[in-house]
Amino acid sequence: MSREQYYLCRVPSTKLVIILKEGDYNYMRNHERSLRVPDPEYNIVLLAQGYKEEVKAFYELINGKELNV
């Protein structure tokens, strides 16, 4: 049984950091590739990839939250 991957990404146009499930991340990447003219302000930037707990920990570090260990 494989665990689903999660992706921590930054959206350049808004500067938001978001967490995407594997299916959502793949959808965004396919949509970016389908654009006639690439738009760097639209393309998401991958910051980290891993299991939900790992990516959530990175998200909390980036946003200045303390980790509960």
C-alpha angles and dihedrals in degrees: 000000000000124000120231117257122232128203129213108209140173120221105217096205094056101021088228120147112220139180117227130188116234094260093050092047092051090048091053092048092049090049091050090052092050094058113108093221117031113236114202090196090060101042114095119234117226112229102167142353130201146093120330095262093050095048092045089054091054090047091053092048092051091049094048097249122143118247118236105219 
